[in-house]
Amino acid sequence: MDKTVVVTGGTGGIGAGVAQVLSDAGYRVVAASNSQAEIDAFETADSVEARLLDVTDNNAVQNFFAGFDALHGLVNCAGVLIRGEEYDIDVFQKVIDVNLTGTMRCCLAAKPKLAKTGGAIVNTASMLSFFGGPLVPAYSASKGGVAQLTKALAGGWADDGIRVNAVAPGWIETEMTRGLREQPARSDAILGRTPLNRWGKTQEVGALVKWLLSDDASFVTGSVYPVDGGYSAM
């Protein structure tokens, strides 16, 4: 397969799982991260190309995407959550800038390349696109925004041949959720509401992303898909 996909936030957490799934499927995957240390430790570096990118830097984002001869997919996984601190307005703005505005920056910079190839975008929403998160108001607001942005871009860019969808992960096994998984009371409460009664895997999110990027999803745009073991249905 001679198709290139960029995965922002692709060297850690859900993004790394997505990047690996896409690479295994035959895509040329470029994983972007704002952390050189994370890039250096990236376990799939042999099969996925990792590059530095700060999604809050307009010029850096423009230059990053300008460097591709062709682009067939963009997966926006770059995100930050700062539990317990997001009622501070500076922290609130930082989270919004990464999660929501950063997603828009990358979509805008990638659009000309994607329009030439009939490419697709998959954004990362969250179950907190649908529920409020009292400890993470900025994260919740940003992910609600990502869901609505996805729908807006799907309508706005359909004439350009660009499909735009989003995945909304629930409780997935990542470093971000390690603290919760290691607290029996918190973990039991989460699993007690999850019909499949387990934590999700990053590769399970990647499998849905792979489908959304593929021609099998050629009539799918503007949708937000929960990947949460049924949590949001309860």
Protein Blocks (a to p, Z undefined) as FASTA:
>chain_A
ZZddddehilgcjllmmmmmmmmnopacddddfbfklmmmmmklmmpccddddfkbmklm
mmmmmmpmbdcbdcdfbdcddehilmpmklmmmmmmmmmmmmmmmmmmmmmmmmmnopac
dddddfklmbccfklmmlmmmmmmmmmmmmmmmmmmmmnopacddddddddddfklmmmm
mmmklmmmmmmmmmnopacdfklmmmmmmmmmpmklmmgghiacddehhmmmZZ
